[in-house]
Each structure stands twice: as C-alpha cells, then as structure tokens.
Amino acid sequence: MTIYQFSASALIQAPPQVLYAIIADYKQGHPQILPKPPFVSLEVEKGGIGAGTVFRAYMRLLGQLQTFRALVTEPEPGRVLVETTDTGYVTTFTVDPRADGQQANVTIATQIARPAGMMGMLEYRVMAWLLRPTYVKELDQLAAVAATRIEEES
C-alpha cells in the first residue's frame, strides 16, 4: 500500500481555541464550514463534540452522491482532531497558535492508503484535484464563522 497525502493551510485571524471549538463541534460548528457543494449534509450518529463523535457525510462528486462514515479522535485535544472514515481516508485538522494566541495556522490534511500503481495514483490525483480546493473553501468558511462568533461575543 502507498500512502498519498494532500492538504491546505491558512493563517486565520482568530484565537486557536475558537477555531478548534468550531471544527470539533459536529452538531453546529463543523457543518457551517463545509462547502456546499460538494458537501450535501452531515449527520451526527453519536456524540457531537470532539473525540468519540461518529458522523455520516454526504458529498456530490463528479455528479455522484457519495457517503462516508467517520469516527473522530483527538490525539492532541485543542490542537489536533482526526476523522477516520470507513472508506480508508484519514483527515487531520491541526490548529497551531500564532501571534501570542491571536491567530492560528490551520491545516486540513488527508491521507489515503491505496494500492501502488496507476489506479492508486489516478485515484489520488482525482481526489486531490477535487478536495484540495474544497479544503481551501473550508478554511475560508472557518475564518468567516470564527469572525462572526468573535463579533457576537464582543
């Protein structure tokens, strides 16, 4: 098996704890940052905040409705959250504080374990082509949701 990875990062003008709270909240926060399209919906099956959450997501990719189920873990609560799907994808959200906690560098990275060879490489290239721009939009939406949340708290 070969592990393929793609990612997107952004420096966001919000405290890391605000950003992480949005990402880890699968009932309200996380659904607000998912770009539609390609995401259609997210349904929480168990939990809803951070580790132990189980959810099902629906996406429309290349005209087809795709679904996956994921389990959320927090190897470093408050900094690193991981979604492991039933399709073999592992997506990590990393929130690294910057500027004395006034901003954070947020990275969304996905690893795909696929057979080596042309088919594995083709799947990786298609998924990277489809999902990397989605992650850029997701980071933009995270920044917007965080700005709204900070404004409401002021």
N, CA, C and O of each residue as an XYZ file, in Angstrom:
616
protein
N       0.834     -1.190      0.000
C       0.000      0.000      0.000
C       0.877      1.251      0.000
O       1.932      1.304      0.632
N       0.407      2.232     -0.719
C       1.067      3.522     -0.764
C       0.175      4.532     -0.055
O      -1.046      4.507     -0.213
N       0.779      5.414      0.721
C       0.020      6.467      1.401
C       0.172      7.752      0.595
O       1.281      8.252      0.407
N      -0.945      8.276      0.127
C      -0.974      9.545     -0.584
C      -1.508     10.605      0.368
O      -2.371     10.316      1.197
N      -1.004     11.826      0.257
C      -1.482     12.899      1.122
C      -1.642     14.184      0.334
O      -0.852     14.484     -0.561
N      -2.673     14.936      0.678
C      -2.834     16.292      0.157
C      -3.368     17.147      1.287
O      -3.981     16.643      2.228
N      -3.126     18.459      1.184
C      -3.511     19.339      2.286
C      -3.696     20.767      1.806
O      -3.338     21.132      0.686
N      -4.274     21.564      2.707
C      -4.385     23.005      2.506
C      -4.241     23.646      3.881
O      -4.674     23.082      4.886
N      -3.630     24.831      3.919
C      -3.413     25.555      5.173
C      -3.770     27.017      4.995
O      -3.741     27.559      3.890
N      -4.112     27.649      6.129
C      -4.390     29.088      6.110
C      -4.066     29.677      7.471
O      -4.265     29.041      8.506
N      -3.569     30.890      7.450
C      -3.378     31.658      8.676
C      -4.671     32.423      8.914
O      -5.064     33.264      8.105
N      -5.333     32.124     10.037
C      -6.651     32.704     10.305
C      -6.556     33.646     11.504
O      -5.964     33.316     12.531
N      -7.151     34.816     11.346
C      -7.128     35.852     12.377
C      -8.192     35.588     13.430
O      -9.200     36.293     13.497
N      -7.964     34.575     14.246
C      -8.871     34.231     15.346
C      -8.098     33.385     16.346
O      -7.159     32.686     15.966
N      -8.475     33.437     17.611
C      -7.794     32.621     18.612
C      -7.936     31.130     18.299
O      -8.998     30.686     17.863
N      -6.874     30.361     18.519
C      -6.913     28.936     18.192
C      -8.034     28.178     18.897
O      -8.601     27.248     18.325
N      -8.364     28.564     20.142
C      -9.410     27.839     20.859
C     -10.775     28.048     20.209
O     -11.613     27.147     20.248
N     -11.016     29.202     19.618
C     -12.272     29.467     18.905
C     -12.335     28.597     17.650
O     -13.359     27.976     17.365
N     -11.234     28.559     16.906
C     -11.183     27.773     15.673
C     -11.365     26.286     15.960
O     -12.131     25.598     15.284
N     -10.652     25.805     16.969
C     -10.748     24.382     17.301
C     -12.160     24.022     17.765
O     -12.673     22.958     17.419
N     -12.779     24.888     18.532
C     -14.144     24.622     19.008
C     -15.122     24.490     17.844
O     -16.025     23.654     17.892
N     -14.958     25.292     16.813
C     -15.822     25.214     15.632
C     -15.591     23.887     14.916
O     -16.546     23.191     14.569
N     -14.342     23.542     14.700
C     -14.006     22.293     13.998
C     -14.543     21.083     14.758
O     -15.093     20.169     14.145
N     -14.391     21.064     16.080
C     -14.753     19.902     16.893
C     -16.255     19.769     17.146
O     -16.704     18.734     17.638
N     -17.033     20.792     16.820
C     -18.473     20.777     17.059
C     -19.204     20.290     15.803
O     -19.495     21.070     14.896
N     -19.493     18.984     15.771
C     -20.117     18.377     14.589
C     -21.627     18.583     14.542
O     -22.269     18.211     13.560
N     -22.195     19.164     15.577
C     -23.629     19.449     15.557
C     -23.908     20.797     14.912
O     -24.852     20.930     14.133
N     -23.076     21.821     15.237
C     -23.341     23.163     14.727
C     -22.157     23.767     13.976
O     -22.312     24.226     12.844
N     -20.977     23.772     14.596
C     -19.828     24.448     14.012
C     -19.334     23.826     12.718
O     -19.249     24.505     11.695
N     -19.008     22.544     12.755
C     -18.411     21.892     11.587
C     -19.336     21.945     10.357
O     -18.861     22.220      9.256
N     -20.634     21.690     10.518
C     -21.499     21.795      9.330
C     -21.477     23.181      8.686
O     -21.679     23.299      7.478
N     -21.235     24.234      9.478
C     -21.200     25.591      8.925
C     -19.978     25.836      8.050
O     -20.003     26.720      7.193
N     -18.913     25.072      8.249
C     -17.693     25.331      7.478
C     -17.572     24.427      6.255
O     -16.670     24.620      5.439
N     -18.460     23.444      6.110
C     -18.376     22.537      4.964
C     -18.909     23.218      3.703
O     -20.063     23.647      3.674
N     -18.083     23.320      2.668
C     -18.525     23.965      1.427
C     -19.611     23.146      0.726
O     -19.486     21.936      0.539
N     -20.676     23.849      0.346
C     -21.768     23.213     -0.403
C     -21.852     23.889     -1.760
O     -22.122     25.090     -1.798
N     -21.642     23.213     -2.861
C     -21.102     21.865     -2.989
C     -19.608     21.834     -2.673
O     -18.995     22.892     -2.531
N     -19.025     20.678     -2.563
C     -19.528     19.344     -2.863
C     -20.268     18.687     -1.703
O     -20.980     17.705     -1.913
N     -20.115     19.211     -0.464
C     -20.821     18.583      0.649
C     -22.314     18.852      0.520
O     -22.736     19.945      0.141
N     -23.093     17.846      0.837
C     -24.546     17.962      0.802
C     -25.073     18.076      2.228
O     -25.889     18.950      2.522
N     -24.603     17.188      3.122
C     -25.033     17.246      4.511
C     -24.109     16.438      5.401
O     -23.283     15.657      4.929
N     -24.268     16.643      6.701
C     -23.517     15.916      7.716
C     -24.508     15.533      8.807
O     -25.215     16.390      9.338
N     -24.559     14.247      9.141
C     -25.472     13.761     10.172
C     -24.668     13.143     11.305
O     -23.873     12.231     11.073
N     -24.864     13.628     12.528
C     -24.195     13.064     13.700
C     -24.957     11.820     14.134
O     -26.168     11.866     14.350
N     -24.238     10.708     14.258
C     -24.841      9.456     14.704
C     -24.599      9.206     16.189
O     -25.405      8.562     16.859
N     -23.482      9.721     16.694
C     -23.129      9.510     18.101
C     -22.274     10.686     18.552
O     -21.429     11.174     17.800
N     -22.497     11.140     19.782
C     -21.697     12.248     20.313
C     -22.043     13.546     19.624
O     -23.213     13.901     19.483
N     -21.027     14.241     19.204
C     -21.251     15.507     18.507
C     -20.172     16.535     18.760
O     -19.993     17.466     17.975
N     -19.441     16.367     19.876
C     -18.345     17.286     20.175
C     -17.071     16.464     20.358
O     -16.954     15.692     21.309
N     -16.127     16.635     19.449
C     -14.807     16.030     19.577
C     -14.766     14.523     19.593
O     -15.564     13.851     18.939
N     -13.801     13.992     20.367
C     -13.499     12.556     20.387
C     -14.743     11.728     20.671
O     -15.561     12.068     21.526
N     -14.862     10.637     19.934
C     -15.981      9.725     20.097
C     -17.149     10.028     19.181
O     -18.062      9.214     19.049
N     -17.130     11.190     18.547
C     -18.197     11.524     17.606
C     -18.137     10.576     16.422
O     -17.062     10.269     15.906
N     -19.297     10.123     16.004
C     -19.430      9.333     14.776
C     -20.417     10.098     13.907
O     -21.494     10.482     14.364
N     -20.040     10.316     12.647
C     -20.930     11.043     11.748
C     -20.928     10.412     10.370
O     -20.031      9.650     10.009
N     -21.959     10.752      9.611
C     -22.061     10.344      8.218
C     -22.121     11.624      7.392
O     -22.889     12.536      7.700
N     -21.318     11.681      6.358
C     -21.296     12.850      5.472
C     -21.709     12.429      4.070
O     -21.440     11.313      3.625
N     -22.365     13.347      3.397
C     -22.808     13.134      2.026
C     -22.171     14.200      1.155
O     -22.203     15.388      1.477
N     -21.590     13.759      0.042
C     -20.943     14.669     -0.904
C     -21.388     14.319     -2.318
O     -21.675     13.162     -2.627
N     -21.439     15.325     -3.160
C     -21.705     15.078     -4.570
C     -20.388     15.335     -5.305
O     -19.928     16.471     -5.415
N     -19.795     14.240     -5.805
C     -18.525     14.312     -6.530
C     -18.706     13.732     -7.919
O     -19.203     12.617     -8.077
N     -18.306     14.485     -8.913
C     -18.419     14.069    -10.308
C     -19.832     13.606    -10.635
O     -20.029     12.638    -11.370
N     -20.824     14.319    -10.072
C     -22.219     14.013    -10.348
C     -22.801     12.855     -9.559
O     -23.987     12.557     -9.697
N     -22.008     12.203     -8.745
C     -22.470     11.049     -7.975
C     -22.555     11.406     -6.491
O     -21.670     12.074     -5.957
N     -23.632     10.954     -5.827
C     -23.758     11.149     -4.393
C     -22.889     10.111     -3.700
O     -23.081      8.908     -3.877
N     -21.939     10.581     -2.914
C     -21.024      9.712     -2.167
C     -21.340      9.866     -0.686
O     -21.731     10.944     -0.239
N     -21.172      8.802      0.066
C     -21.377      8.874      1.500
C     -20.220      8.176      2.205
O     -19.669      7.193      1.709
N     -19.871      8.697      3.356
C     -18.872      8.020      4.180
C     -19.234      8.230      5.638
O     -19.901      9.197      6.007
N     -18.777      7.302      6.447
C     -18.987      7.347      7.893
C     -17.622      7.546      8.522
O     -16.635      6.971      8.062
N     -17.554      8.364      9.581
C     -16.254      8.660     10.191
C     -16.342      8.643     11.712
O     -17.379      8.938     12.306
N     -15.214      8.286     12.318
C     -15.029      8.341     13.762
C     -14.019      9.442     14.043
O     -12.988      9.534     13.377
N     -14.321     10.280     15.035
C     -13.457     11.398     15.399
C     -12.627     11.024     16.623
O     -13.145     10.498     17.609
N     -11.324     11.307     16.539
C     -10.421     11.170     17.677
C      -9.701     12.499     17.866
O      -9.676     13.343     16.970
N      -9.114     12.670     19.054
C      -8.366     13.891     19.344
C      -7.019     13.497     19.958
O      -6.876     13.458     21.180
N      -6.031     13.205     19.100
C      -4.717     12.841     19.627
C      -4.093     13.935     20.487
O      -3.356     13.646     21.430
N      -4.394     15.207     20.158
C      -3.954     16.363     20.952
C      -5.150     17.291     21.106
O      -5.310     18.224     20.319
N      -5.999     17.047     22.115
C      -7.190     17.875     22.274
C      -6.851     19.370     22.278
O      -5.908     19.814     22.934
N      -7.644     20.117     21.531
C      -7.411     21.550     21.429
C      -6.442     21.936     20.326
O      -6.305     23.115     20.000
N      -5.766     20.942     19.747
C      -4.800     21.226     18.675
C      -4.972     20.312     17.460
O      -4.935     20.789     16.326
N      -5.162     18.994     17.680
C      -5.236     18.043     16.566
C      -6.491     17.185     16.701
O      -6.715     16.542     17.726
N      -7.299     17.190     15.651
C      -8.505     16.378     15.565
C      -8.400     15.525     14.311
O      -7.970     16.013     13.266
N      -8.793     14.241     14.401
C      -8.647     13.307     13.280
C      -9.985     12.636     12.979
O     -10.665     12.149     13.882
N     -10.348     12.617     11.707
C     -11.515     11.889     11.218
C     -11.012     10.674     10.440
O     -10.275     10.822      9.465
N     -11.405      9.480     10.864
C     -11.030      8.260     10.166
C     -12.298      7.676      9.556
O     -13.248      7.354     10.270
N     -12.308      7.541      8.225
C     -13.526      7.126      7.538
C     -13.535      5.632      7.221
O     -12.507      4.955      7.240
N     -14.730      5.158      6.933
C     -14.898      3.772      6.514
C     -14.431      3.544      5.080
O     -14.448      2.411      4.597
N     -14.015      4.606      4.397
C     -13.510      4.486      3.031
C     -11.978      4.496      2.981
O     -11.385      4.463      1.903
N     -11.347      4.542      4.160
C      -9.891      4.493      4.216
C      -9.200      5.845      4.205
O      -7.975      5.908      4.099
N      -9.951      6.914      4.311
C      -9.358      8.248      4.346
C      -9.162      8.668      5.792
O     -10.002      8.384      6.646
N      -8.054      9.345      6.068
C      -7.785      9.891      7.388
C      -7.527     11.386      7.197
O      -6.544     11.787      6.573
N      -8.428     12.200      7.746
C      -8.303     13.651      7.612
C      -7.974     14.239      8.973
O      -8.661     13.986      9.963
N      -6.906     15.030      8.999
C      -6.417     15.639     10.231
C      -6.581     17.149     10.151
O      -6.202     17.776      9.162
N      -7.150     17.724     11.203
C      -7.261     19.171     11.357
C      -6.258     19.567     12.430
O      -6.350     19.104     13.567
N      -5.309     20.416     12.080
C      -4.291     20.858     13.031
C      -4.392     22.373     13.188
O      -4.381     23.117     12.208
N      -4.493     22.813     14.450
C      -4.608     24.242     14.766
C      -3.372     24.635     15.564
O      -3.224     24.253     16.725
N      -2.485     25.401     14.935
C      -1.244     25.840     15.579
C      -1.327     27.325     15.907
O      -1.477     28.152     15.009
N      -1.229     27.670     17.207
C      -1.301     29.084     17.616
C      -0.180     29.923     16.999
O       0.938     29.450     16.794
N      -0.511     31.162     16.715
C       0.446     32.152     16.223
C       0.131     33.479     16.906
O      -0.954     33.653     17.462
N       1.071     34.405     16.864
C       0.883     35.785     17.345
C       0.288     35.814     18.752
O      -0.731     36.459     19.001
N       0.946     35.103     19.662
C       0.507     35.073     21.069
C      -0.965     34.688     21.222
O      -1.673     35.241     22.063
N      -1.417     33.740     20.404
C      -2.780     33.238     20.530
C      -3.854     34.102     19.908
O      -5.040     33.878     20.152
N      -3.469     35.082     19.112
C      -4.451     35.944     18.453
C      -4.850     35.432     17.076
O      -5.845     35.876     16.503
N      -4.074     34.505     16.556
C      -4.359     33.893     15.263
C      -3.832     32.473     15.286
O      -3.164     32.065     16.236
N      -4.134     31.718     14.232
C      -3.666     30.328     14.176
C      -3.479     29.905     12.738
O      -4.189     30.353     11.838
N      -2.512     29.035     12.543
C      -2.338     28.384     11.258
C      -3.142     27.084     11.331
O      -2.887     26.240     12.190
N      -4.104     26.928     10.437
C      -4.958     25.746     10.420
C      -4.653     24.949      9.154
O      -4.631     25.494      8.050
N      -4.418     23.649      9.336
C      -4.134     22.761      8.220
C      -5.149     21.633      8.201
O      -5.440     21.018      9.227
N      -5.679     21.375      7.020
C      -6.520     20.205      6.788
C      -5.709     19.300      5.869
O      -5.354     19.697      4.759
N      -5.415     18.083      6.328
C      -4.605     17.147      5.544
C      -5.298     15.795      5.493
O      -5.785     15.300      6.510
N      -5.341     15.206      4.319
C      -5.959     13.890      4.150
C      -4.926     12.905      3.640
O      -4.165     13.184      2.713
N      -4.926     11.742      4.276
C      -4.091     10.631      3.825
C      -5.007      9.538      3.278
O      -6.040      9.212      3.863
N      -4.599      8.990      2.152
C      -5.350      7.920      1.508
C      -4.400      6.740      1.323
O      -3.356      6.875      0.686
N      -4.758      5.595      1.874
C      -3.967      4.381      1.663
C      -4.562      3.658      0.456
O      -5.707      3.206      0.493
N      -3.789      3.557     -0.590
C      -4.264      2.935     -1.822
C      -3.167      2.050     -2.399
O      -1.983      2.258     -2.138
N      -3.573      1.070     -3.178
C      -2.569      0.223     -3.817
C      -1.631      1.053     -4.696
O      -2.042      2.039     -5.306
N      -0.401      0.645     -4.746
C       0.561      1.314     -5.621
C       0.148      1.054     -7.070
O      -0.664      0.171     -7.349
N       0.702      1.811     -7.954
C       0.414      1.606     -9.366
C      -0.467      2.696     -9.927
O      -0.795      3.675     -9.255
N      -0.839      2.503    -11.168
C      -1.576      3.521    -11.911
C      -2.950      3.823    -11.319
O      -3.332      4.991    -11.238
N      -3.703      2.807    -10.903
C      -5.043      3.055    -10.372
C      -4.981      3.840     -9.054
O      -5.777      4.752     -8.832
N      -4.040      3.482     -8.193
C      -3.886      4.206     -6.941
C      -3.485      5.650     -7.182
O      -4.009      6.563     -6.544
N      -2.557      5.854     -8.104
C      -2.113      7.205     -8.428
C      -3.236      8.009     -9.075
O      -3.387      9.197     -8.790
N      -4.014      7.385     -9.933
C      -5.128      8.069    -10.586
C      -6.169      8.499     -9.554
O      -6.653      9.630     -9.596
N      -6.515      7.601     -8.627
C      -7.484      7.958     -7.589
C      -6.966      9.128     -6.759
O      -7.714     10.060     -6.462
N      -5.689      9.082     -6.383
C      -5.103     10.169     -5.602
C      -5.199     11.486     -6.368
O      -5.615     12.498     -5.804
N      -4.825     11.486     -7.628
C      -4.836     12.731     -8.408
C      -6.244     13.308     -8.539
O      -6.437     14.519     -8.441
N      -7.225     12.432     -8.762
C      -8.611     12.901     -8.874
C      -9.093     13.468     -7.548
O      -9.686     14.546     -7.514
N      -8.840     12.748     -6.449
C      -9.297     13.218     -5.143
C      -8.581     14.516     -4.732
O      -9.206     15.421     -4.179
N      -7.294     14.602     -4.999
C      -6.571     15.838     -4.679
C      -7.124     16.994     -5.504
O      -7.312     18.094     -4.985
N      -7.383     16.749     -6.779
C      -7.918     17.771     -7.676
C      -9.290     18.251     -7.195
O      -9.600     19.438     -7.284
N     -10.112     17.323     -6.684
C     -11.445     17.675     -6.209
C     -11.435     18.270     -4.802
O     -12.132     19.248     -4.536
N     -10.643     17.681     -3.902
C     -10.750     18.044     -2.495
C      -9.841     19.181     -2.043
O     -10.211     19.922     -1.132
N      -8.677     19.346     -2.642
C      -7.803     20.436     -2.199
C      -8.511     21.794     -2.304
O      -8.457     22.565     -1.346
N      -9.170     22.121     -3.422
C      -9.900     23.403     -3.477
C     -11.058     23.454     -2.472
O     -11.405     24.522     -1.966
N     -11.645     22.298     -2.193
C     -12.708     22.244     -1.183
C     -12.143     22.610      0.177
O     -12.794     23.321      0.942
N     -10.946     22.140      0.492
C     -10.317     22.460      1.776
C      -9.984     23.944      1.874
O     -10.099     24.539      2.946
N      -9.575     24.538      0.768
C      -9.305     25.987      0.756
C     -10.593     26.743      1.093
O     -10.573     27.677      1.895
N     -11.719     26.340      0.479
C     -13.012     26.970      0.775
C     -13.406     26.712      2.228
O     -13.938     27.601      2.892
N     -13.150     25.507      2.722
C     -13.495     25.171      4.100
C     -12.732     26.063      5.082
O     -13.288     26.512      6.084
N     -11.466     26.311      4.789
C     -10.666     27.199      5.639
C     -11.194     28.634      5.578
O     -11.227     29.326      6.596
N     -11.603     29.079      4.401
C     -12.201     30.416      4.262
C     -13.487     30.516      5.087
O     -13.731     31.520      5.756
N     -14.299     29.469      5.028
C     -15.556     29.467      5.775
C     -15.294     29.378      7.273
O     -16.034     29.963      8.064
N     -14.250     28.654      7.675
C     -13.862     28.598      9.081
C     -13.513     30.002      9.572
O     -13.935     30.403     10.657
N     -12.753     30.740      8.783
C     -12.386     32.113      9.150
C     -13.629     32.990      9.285
O     -13.720     33.798     10.209
N     -14.583     32.836      8.373
C     -15.809     33.645      8.413
C     -16.670     33.295      9.625
O     -17.196     34.188     10.289
N     -16.815     32.010      9.917
C     -17.615     31.591     11.072
C     -16.950     32.075     12.359
O     -17.629     32.540     13.275
N     -15.630     31.965     12.426
C     -14.905     32.432     13.620
C     -15.076     33.933     13.800
O     -15.290     34.398     14.920
N     -14.985     34.694     12.723
C     -15.146     36.150     12.817
C     -16.540     36.507     13.325
O     -16.687     37.414     14.145
N     -17.546     35.814     12.851
C     -18.919     36.041     13.310
C     -19.060     35.691     14.784
O     -19.697     36.423     15.542
N     -18.474     34.586     15.187
C     -18.552     34.147     16.580
C     -17.867     35.155     17.507
O     -18.388     35.475     18.575
N     -16.704     35.649     17.095
C     -15.964     36.635     17.903
C     -16.760     37.929     18.015
O     -16.826     38.536     19.084
N     -17.371     38.350     16.893
C     -18.197     39.559     16.875
C     -19.367     39.424     17.830
O     -19.668     40.361     18.570
N     -20.033     38.276     17.829
C     -21.194     38.034     18.691
C     -20.814     38.048     20.161
O     -21.606     38.460     21.009
N     -19.596     37.597     20.465
C     -19.134     37.537     21.859
C     -18.665     38.902     22.368
O     -18.545     39.105     23.576
N     -18.398     39.839     21.449
C     -17.893     41.169     21.862
C     -18.994     42.049     22.383
O     -18.742     43.191     22.768
